[in-house]
Amino acid sequence: MNLIYKEKLNKKDNHFVLKIWASILAMNNHSFCSLYNQYYNGYRLKTGVEWGDYNKSVKPKIHTIRADKKDRWKVGTKIHFVINPYDTKRFQFAPILKVTAIQTIQIRNIFNDANGVSIDGRELSKEEIQELAFNDGFDTVKDFWDYFKWKDFEGKIIHWTQGSNY
């Protein structure tokens, strides 16, 4: 199934493509390392844009948070990482991976003192929320809260790396 990404959130570059590649390259799979340049060059040719330079300081995006009202995402589902899905610049920017884990997530995003996150029914501390935000590719916790637009959210955390469950 397609995991569709925007390259900007709130008019700010999010670098999700590069952050997802950082998580893929951290898997230390030699075949993924050799594919990186192929996807990078294909993206550049298709979009006319470069996604930036990979280096070890890039914080990996190791999962994504999505609504899943039809309960379609399951462990083992094939992930197609895609940008620009509905136009001529559609591009699958990474190899197909499989979902390694699914967790439920509830976000209560009302006021600064009342907001919170629970995963699989367990309430997260402020430090764990920060870790979740960074692992989901956000640069700051504020960016995380702003993305969810100050409203409640229920969905899933879709993992493609091993050992990243909360």
N, C-alpha and C positions, 0 to 999 in steps of 0.2 A: 504494500500500500504506500501511497505517496505521503511523505511528511513534507509539507510545503512551508517554505521559509520566505520571509521578506528580508531584504537587506538593510532596511531602515526601520527603526521603531521610534515613533514620535519625532520624525525628521532627523534622527541621529543614526549614523552608521553603527550597526550592531556587530559586524564582523563574525556573524554566526557561521558562515561558510568556513572561514579560517579556524574558528574555535572548534567546529565539528571535526575538521581535519586534524586538529591537534589531538582530539580524543582518539581518533582512528590511528594516528601514527604512534600514540602512546601504547597501543596494543602490541607493538613490536613485532608485527607480522610483516615479514620481508616483502611479500607480494603487494601489500598496501603501500609500502614505501616506494616501490617502483611505479605504482599507479598515480601517485600524487602529481607528478609533472604532467602526465597525460590529461588528467582532469583539469589541472591549472591552465594548461595551454588551450584545451577545448573551451573552457569558460572564457578565457581572454578572446579567443577567436569569435565565439558566439555573441558575447555581450559587449566587447570592446573595452572591458574594464578588467583590472587586475584585482584580485581579492586580498592582496597584501602579501608580505613575506612571512613565511612560517619560520618561527624560531622557538626555542624551548621555553621562552618566557610567556608565550601565549597561553592563557588559562583555558583549558579544554572545556567545551560544552559536552557533558557526558550523558545528558538525557534531555528530554523535552516534556513540557507539561501541556496536555491537550484535553479538551472536553471529549467525551466518547459516549454520547447518549445512546448509540446503537450497539455499544459493547463490541466493537470490531477489533480493537487492538488486543492481542494475546501474545504470550511468550511463543516465540518461533515464527511470528509473522514477519515477512520480508519487508524491509524498509527501503524505500526509494527516496533519497534526499533530493528535493527539487526546489528550484527557484523559478520565478516567472512562469507559472504553470499554464496560464491562459493566453499566452501570446507567442510570437515567433521566436522570442528569446528564451523559451522554456529550456531548462537545462538541469539534468541530473548531475549534481556536482560531486558525488562520492560513490564508491561502490555499494552494491546492495548488501546490507547487513541484516541480521535477524534480531528481533526483540529478545533481550536476555532476561528481562524482568519487567513486571508491571506492578505499580503501587497506586493505591487510591490517594487522592489529595483533596483536602477541603481548605479553602482560603477564605478567611473572614477579614474583609478589607473595608472597615467602616470608618473608624477614627484611629489616630495614632495609638491611643491607649487600649483600644478594643480589638485591634487587628491581631490575627494569628494564623497559624498554619498547623494542620494535623495531617499526618501521613499514616495510612492504615490504622486510623483511629488514635494514634499517639500524638499528643501535642508537642510541637517543637519549641525549643528555647530560642531566644533571639540569636544566639550564636549559630544554632542549627539552621535558622531561617536564612542567615547570611550565607552559610555554606550552600544551602539549596539554591539561593539566587545566583551565586557565582558559578555553581556547577551547571545551572541552566543557561549560562552564557551572559547573564546580566553583569554590567560593570559595577553597579552599586545596588544596595537593597532598595533605595528610592526608585531606581529604574524598574525593579521587580514590582514594587507596589503600584507604580504608575502604569505599568503594562496591564495590570488587572483592573485598572480604571476605578479603583475604590468601590468595588462591589464584590459580593460573595461569588465564589467559584467552586464547582465540584468537577473533578475529572481524574485523569490518570497521569502518572509519571511513566514515561516510556523510556526504558533503558536500552542502550545498545553496547554498553561496556559491562564488564564483570565486576562484581564486588562493590557496586556503588549504591546499594540500597540504604535507606535510612531506617 
